[in-house]
Amino acid sequence: MTAQATLQARLDPESKSVIEEAARLRHVGLSDYIRLVLVPTARKEVLGAKQQVLHLTSSEQETFWDALCSHAKPTKAQKKLGALMKGK
């Protein structure tokens, strides 16, 4: 038999109620629900962090793409630094 470990978490009543309802909808107990949902989610997050993967919403993707495609104009300070570096 595999050794078991206990996990305790403090939740506000509304969060606990939602988790219990989700477990009921899957026809599983609370502990089984947590194992079914939390463990795979945690594994996915760990793998993503190790692979340095970013997850962006559609809106965030669009904003990021627009930033990549736009040509930023140098600020006054950047222009001054560029002139200094060129010896002007």
Steps between C-alpha positions, in 0.01 A plus 500: 500500500620854422555736792245779533552860607241743633443846358304759694381829355306790646225626272230758532152344517409598143814340352442182698139488387598535133760223529249271673243569228753424227585171673130410520457577129780250422350250744822475699601585854678820589843336535462320167390822330803685633728221373324493161519876446780645711777248434481513117473879511804525727697264274411713197613818677828342612570373148413841352730676745784262420449559128455874558166500318279808519124465473325811369134573444391594148501865598848472654625320188370779280657769719832312500491458121421868448795594721731273301383647170513864600811710457570678825628854473805576713437720802683825553732327750572219254583749226734684736671175599536403132662835425739457793596153381571638151720768653276791417 
